Amino acid sequence: MEIAFSPLRPDADTLVLAVAKGRLDGLPIDAAATLAAGASAARFTGEAGSSFESFADESGKVVRIVLLGIGGGSDNDYEKAGGALAARLLTSGASHAAVEFPGGVSGENAASLAFAALLRSWRIDTYRTRQSEKAKPTLTKLTLVGTDGAAAWERWSAVADGVAFTRELVAEPANILYPESFVERCRHLEQMGVKITVLDKSAMADLGMGALLGVAQGSVREPRLIAMEWDGTDGAADKPLVFVGKGVTFDTGGISLKPGAGMEDMKWDMGGAGAVAGAMKALAGRKAKARVVGICGLVENMPDGNAQRPGDIVTSMSGQTIEIINTDAEGRLVLCDVITWAQKTYAPEIVIDLATLTGAMIVALGDQYAGIFSNDDELADDLIAAGKAAGDQLWRFPLSDAYNKLIDSPIADMKNMGARYAGSITAAQFIKRFVDDGVKWAHLDIAGMVWADKPGATWDKGATGYGVRLIDRLVADKFEK
C-alpha cells in the first residue's frame, strides 16, 4: 500500500475523518449534520480504533465517508486508529483513502497512524491460487491530508520495511525457507550498506561449534551462520552492539519428537533470527547512527539416522561440554555457539539474544509479553522501556545460582535441560554460562510473540514481526551517536 502526504484533499473514493473522542462537531463535509446524527445513533463516540461508515454526496460525487476514532490523541491511540482503518478498508472495495484531521495533528502522529495502517495491511498471498474477489485487497493508497508528516515518515517507513521482512521470513514454509535460503533472502541488505559474513558447515566445524552442529546433523539442510554489520558511525564506534537470533527454520524436536498436532507451526521457530534480520534492515533503511551487528545461527532440527540422540555429549565452541538430555531443547545449543563466536569476533560490551526458546514462556506469559533475563539491571530497564514505547512488551524473570544448579550434569559440564519446572529460567541460565565476564547480556524469550492465532492492532493472523520495533527503539534511544 502506498503512503502519501498532501496539503490538499486528493480525488479519492474514500474520505476518512479522524476525530477525537466526543468531537463530532465541525466535520469538514457538506453532509456534516447528517453524518454526525447517524454516528451518534450508532453509538460512535470517537474511541481509539472505533469507526462509523456511511456514504454521502460530496461536490457532486458519492464517496465513502469513514469517521475514525483517535480517542484522546495519544501515540497509542493513533496506532490503534491506523490499524483499525486498514483492517476495515483493506478488502472493502475502497482503493484510495484520504485521511483528514479536523482537530489538527502533528506530523509524527500522522506518520504513526500511517505506519500502523501499513503494518495492518501486510499479508502473504504468495501461495494462494484461488481467492474470492471479496477476499482480495483493494486498498492501494492512503493519503494523509494537511500534515507535514512526510519527514517523520522516512523513519517510520524504514521500520515498516523491517517488520515486513521479518514477517516474510517467519511466514514462509520450511521447504522454502531453510538455512541457505535464509541467507540468500538477506543478501539484498548488502545494497543498503550492510556487511554480510557467512559461515558454512565446514567453517563452523573448524571453529569447534559442536553444540550448533549437533542440532543440525539430522537434517539434509546444511547449517549456516550469518553476521550482518551496520556501521552508521563512520568508524567512530569502537565496539558494536550485538544481537543474536535463534534460527531453527524447522523444529521437529529431533529424536525427542514433538507431538504431530500443531507441528506445522514450528516453521516459525526461527522468529528470533527473523527479528534480528528485520531489525538490521530497519536500521540500515533509516541510516541509524550506530554500530550494530546482527548474527543468526541457522539450523533445521530433524530426526534421521544421523540425528543427535538423548545422552550424547557435545563440545561447544567455548570448550564446555554438554550432555544432551532432550534434543528438543535445541535452541540454546545454537545460541551458545553463536554467542561465543560473537564475543571472540567482535569483543562487544553488550550482547542481546532473541529466541523462541521455551514453551514454558508461553505458559507463563501467553501472547502479551516476552520474557527478559539479564545480568545487568540497567540494560534490562532500557530494554523494558524500549519495549513499552514500541509496543513489543517485556516482563523480567529472575536468574540465580539456585536455578543454575538444576542444569549441572554428572557426566559433563552441564545438561541442556533441567527438571520440569522453571524451564524458561534454566534455559536462560544455560545461555548465561557462555557469556564472558564483563559482558552485559540480555536474553529475550519471545516464544509467545512471533505468531498470532488472531488479529491484533497492527497485524492479522500469523507472523507479527515482534522484535523489530523493540530493537529499533532501543538503538534510537540509547545507542545512536
C-alpha positions, 0 to 999 in steps of 0.5 A: 500500500502506498503512503502519501502526504498532501496539503490538499484533499486528493480525488479519492473514493474514500474520505476518512475523518479522524476525530477525537473522542466526543468531537463530532462537531465541525466535520469538514463535509457538506453532509456534516449534520447528517453524518454526525446524527447517524454516528451518534445513533450508532453509538460512535463516540470517537474511541481509539480504533472505533469507526462509523461508515456511511456514504454521502454526496460530496461536490457532486460525487458519492464517496465513502465517508469513514469517521475514525476514532483517535480517542484522546490523541495519544501515540497509542491511540493513533496506532490503534486508529491506523490499524483499525482503518486498514483492517476495515478498508483493506478488502472493502472495495475502497482503493484510495483513502484520504485521511483528514484531521479536523482537530489538527495533528502533528506530523509524527502522529500522522506518520504513526497512524500511517505506519500502523495502517501499513503494518495492518495491511501486510499479508502473504498471498504468495501461495494462494491460487484461488481467492474470492474477489471479496477476499482480495485487497483493494486498498492501494493508497492512503493519503494523509491530508494537511500534515507535514508528516512526510519527514517523520515518515522516512523513519517510520517507513524504514521500520515498516520495511523491517517488520515486513521482512521479518514477517516474510521470513517467519511466514514462509514454509520450511521447504522454502525457507531453510538455512541457505535460503535464509541467507540468500533472502538477506543478501539484498541488505548488502545494497543498503550498506550492510556487511554480510559474513557467512559461515558454512558447515565446514567453517563452523566445524573448524571453529569447534561449534559442536553444540550448533552442529549437533542440532543440525546433523539430522537434517539434509539442510546444511547449517549456516551462520550469518553476521550482518554489520551496520556501521552508521558511525563512520568508524567512530564506534569502537565496539558494536552492539550485538544481537543474536537470533535463534534460527531453527527454520524447522523444529521437529524436536529431533529424536525427542519428537514433538507431538504431530498436532500443531507441528506445522507451526514450528516453521516459525521457530526461527522468529528470533533470527527473523527479528534480528534480520528485520531489525538490521534492515530497519536500521540500515533503511533509516541510516541509524547512527550506530554500530550494530551487528546482527548474527543468526545461527541457522539450523533445521532440527530433524530426526534421521539416522544421523540425528543427535540422540538423548545422552550424547555429549557435545563440545561447544565452541567455548570448550564446555561440554554438554550432555544432551538430555532432550534434543528438543531443547535445541535452541540454546545449543545454537545460541551458545555457539553463536554467542561465543563466536560473537564475543571472540569476533567482535569483543562487544560490551553488550550482547542481546539474544532473541529466541523462541526458546521455551514453551514454558514462556508461553505458559507463563506469559501467553501472547502479551509479553516476552520474557527478559533475563539479564545480568545487568539491571540497567540494560534490562530497564532500557530494554523494558522501556524500549519495549513499552514505547514500541509496543513489543512488551517485556516482563523480567524473570529472575536468574540465580545460582539456585536455578543454575544448579538444576542444569549441572550434569554428572557426566559433563559440564552441564545438561541442556535441560533441567527438571520440569519446572522453571524451564524458561529460567534454566534455559536462560541460565544455560545461555548465561554460562557462555557469556564472558565476564564483563559482558552485559547480556540480555536474553529475550524469550519471545516464544509467545510473540512471533505468531498470532492465532488472531488479529491484533492492532497492527497485524492479522493472523500469523507472523507479527514481526515482534522484535523489530520495533523493540530493537529499533527503539532501543538503538534510537534511544540509547545507542545512536551517536 
